Amino acid sequence: MADEDQQAEASSPATSGLGGRGMIIAFVSVVVLMETAMFFFFIPSAEEVSALAEERLVESIQQEENIAEKKIKEENLKKEFILGKFGETFSPQDTELTYRVEIEVYGLVKNKDAELFEAEFEKKEGRLRETIRKKIRNSDLEELSKNNLGLLERRILTECNHQLSDHLLTAVGFISYQLIEQ
């Protein structure tokens, strides 16, 4: 019986040693096979990577273009500035009647030029007001009728832009306008 126990003990460690090594080899093999499968199935191919990179590049370019367009739109929005109120009395050349023009003038400036215009306007306000007064006084009675105010607006715009360093005003208009015969 002692011989049988010794044989059983002698064969047990050999069997369990082979079984343990076999389990380890099997486990490592399964892990390697799973990693290989994951590599082939979950890691994208070169074509997929390049397609994804191209898609991201296109998206970023479109975002930059949208931002640039938005900025340009904001810069080109116009801001209104009051150029002044004017009350001029004049007599047209062909008549002896006297007329009074009550007018309030505004100018439109692009947002990107607003600060420059404000600085220019502070420096040259007197010259601009005098230019507008001259244009009103030198206008014919026909030009001062409500149907022909566009001509006066264009003349004021042209002369004011000549006074400024750059053509900062994009348009000129009238908030209020009255032509009164005295």
C-alpha positions as CSV (number, residue, x, y, z in Angstrom):
1,M,0.0,0.0,0.0
2,A,2.8,2.3,0.7
3,D,4.1,1.6,-2.8
4,E,0.7,2.6,-4.3
5,D,0.7,5.8,-2.4
6,Q,4.2,6.7,-3.6
7,Q,3.3,5.9,-7.2
8,A,0.1,8.0,-6.9
9,E,2.1,10.9,-5.4
10,A,4.8,10.5,-8.1
11,S,2.3,10.6,-10.9
12,S,0.2,13.4,-9.4
13,P,2.8,16.2,-9.6
14,A,3.8,15.3,-13.1
15,T,0.2,15.3,-14.2
16,S,-0.7,18.4,-12.4
17,G,2.5,20.2,-13.7
18,L,1.6,19.3,-17.3
19,G,-2.0,20.3,-16.6
20,G,-1.0,23.7,-15.1
21,R,1.4,24.4,-18.0
22,G,-1.3,23.4,-20.5
23,M,-3.8,25.8,-18.8
24,I,-1.3,28.6,-18.9
25,I,-0.4,27.9,-22.6
26,A,-4.1,27.7,-23.4
27,F,-4.8,31.0,-21.6
28,V,-2.0,32.8,-23.3
29,S,-3.1,31.5,-26.7
30,V,-6.6,32.6,-26.1
31,V,-5.4,36.1,-25.1
32,V,-3.2,36.4,-28.1
33,L,-6.0,35.2,-30.4
34,M,-8.4,37.7,-28.9
35,E,-5.9,40.6,-29.2
36,T,-5.3,39.6,-32.8
37,A,-9.1,39.5,-33.5
38,M,-9.6,42.8,-31.8
39,F,-6.8,44.3,-33.9
40,F,-8.4,43.2,-37.1
41,F,-12.0,44.0,-36.2
42,F,-11.7,47.1,-34.0
43,I,-8.7,49.0,-35.3
44,P,-9.6,50.9,-38.4
45,S,-7.8,50.3,-41.7
46,A,-5.7,53.0,-43.4
47,E,-8.6,53.9,-45.7
48,E,-10.9,54.4,-42.8
49,V,-8.4,56.5,-40.9
50,S,-7.8,58.7,-44.0
51,A,-11.5,59.1,-44.6
52,L,-12.1,60.1,-41.0
53,A,-9.2,62.6,-41.2
54,E,-10.5,64.1,-44.4
55,E,-14.0,64.4,-42.9
56,R,-12.6,66.2,-39.9
57,L,-10.5,68.5,-42.1
58,V,-13.6,69.4,-44.2
59,E,-15.6,70.1,-41.0
60,S,-12.9,72.4,-39.6
61,I,-12.5,74.3,-42.9
62,Q,-16.3,74.8,-43.0
63,Q,-16.3,76.1,-39.4
64,E,-13.5,78.5,-40.2
65,E,-15.4,79.7,-43.3
66,N,-18.6,80.2,-41.3
67,I,-16.7,82.2,-38.7
68,A,-15.1,84.3,-41.4
69,E,-18.4,84.9,-43.1
70,K,-20.0,85.9,-39.8
71,K,-17.2,88.3,-39.1
72,I,-17.5,89.9,-42.5
73,K,-21.2,90.3,-42.1
74,E,-20.7,91.9,-38.7
75,E,-18.1,94.3,-40.1
76,N,-20.4,95.3,-43.0
77,L,-23.4,96.0,-40.8
78,K,-24.1,99.7,-40.8
79,K,-24.3,102.0,-37.8
80,E,-26.2,105.2,-37.9
81,F,-24.6,108.5,-36.7
82,I,-26.4,111.8,-36.3
83,L,-24.5,114.5,-38.3
84,G,-26.6,117.3,-37.0
85,K,-29.7,119.4,-37.1
86,F,-29.7,122.3,-39.5
87,G,-32.0,125.3,-39.9
88,E,-31.1,127.4,-42.9
89,T,-32.8,130.4,-44.3
90,F,-32.2,131.3,-47.9
91,S,-33.7,133.1,-50.9
92,P,-33.6,131.3,-54.2
93,Q,-31.9,133.3,-57.0
94,D,-34.9,133.8,-59.2
95,T,-37.4,134.8,-56.5
96,E,-37.7,137.4,-53.7
97,L,-39.3,134.9,-51.3
98,T,-37.5,133.6,-48.3
99,Y,-37.5,130.0,-47.3
100,R,-36.4,128.1,-44.2
101,V,-35.2,124.5,-44.3
102,E,-35.3,122.5,-41.1
103,I,-33.4,119.3,-41.5
104,E,-31.8,116.6,-39.4
105,V,-29.1,114.6,-41.1
106,Y,-27.7,111.1,-40.3
107,G,-25.0,109.1,-41.9
108,L,-24.4,105.4,-42.2
109,V,-21.0,103.9,-41.5
110,K,-19.8,100.3,-41.5
111,N,-19.2,98.8,-38.1
112,K,-15.5,98.2,-38.9
113,D,-15.1,101.9,-39.6
114,A,-17.3,103.2,-36.7
115,E,-14.4,104.1,-34.4
116,L,-12.4,105.8,-37.1
117,F,-15.5,107.8,-38.2
118,E,-16.1,108.9,-34.6
119,A,-12.5,110.2,-34.3
120,E,-12.7,111.9,-37.7
121,F,-16.1,113.4,-36.9
122,E,-14.8,114.9,-33.6
123,K,-11.9,116.5,-35.4
124,K,-13.8,117.8,-38.4
125,E,-17.3,118.4,-37.1
126,G,-17.2,122.1,-37.9
127,R,-16.1,121.5,-41.5
128,L,-18.7,118.9,-42.0
129,R,-21.5,121.1,-40.7
130,E,-20.3,124.0,-42.9
131,T,-20.2,121.7,-45.9
132,I,-23.8,120.5,-45.3
133,R,-25.0,124.1,-44.7
134,K,-23.4,125.2,-48.0
135,K,-25.1,122.3,-49.9
136,I,-28.5,123.2,-48.4
137,R,-28.1,126.9,-49.2
138,N,-26.8,126.3,-52.7
139,S,-29.6,124.0,-53.7
140,D,-32.4,125.1,-55.9
141,L,-36.0,125.2,-54.7
142,E,-36.8,122.3,-57.0
143,E,-34.0,120.2,-55.4
144,L,-35.4,120.9,-52.0
145,S,-38.8,119.5,-52.8
146,K,-39.6,116.2,-51.2
147,N,-39.5,114.3,-54.5
148,N,-35.9,115.4,-55.3
149,L,-34.2,115.0,-51.9
150,G,-32.1,112.1,-53.2
151,L,-30.0,114.6,-55.2
152,L,-29.3,116.6,-52.1
153,E,-28.5,113.4,-50.1
154,R,-25.9,112.4,-52.8
155,R,-24.3,115.8,-52.8
156,I,-24.0,115.9,-49.0
157,L,-22.6,112.4,-49.0
158,T,-20.0,113.2,-51.7
159,E,-18.9,116.4,-50.0
160,C,-18.7,114.9,-46.5
161,N,-16.6,112.0,-47.8
162,H,-14.2,114.5,-49.4
163,Q,-13.8,116.1,-46.0
164,L,-13.0,112.8,-44.3
165,S,-9.7,111.0,-44.7
166,D,-11.4,107.9,-46.2
167,H,-14.8,107.4,-47.7
168,L,-16.3,106.3,-44.4
169,L,-19.9,107.3,-45.0
170,T,-21.8,104.8,-47.1
171,A,-25.1,106.8,-47.2
172,V,-26.7,110.0,-45.9
173,G,-30.4,110.4,-45.1
174,F,-32.8,112.8,-43.4
175,I,-34.5,112.0,-40.1
176,S,-36.8,115.0,-40.4
177,Y,-37.3,117.5,-43.2
178,Q,-39.4,120.7,-43.6
179,L,-39.3,123.4,-46.2
180,I,-41.2,126.5,-44.9
181,E,-42.0,129.6,-46.9
182,Q,-41.6,132.7,-44.9
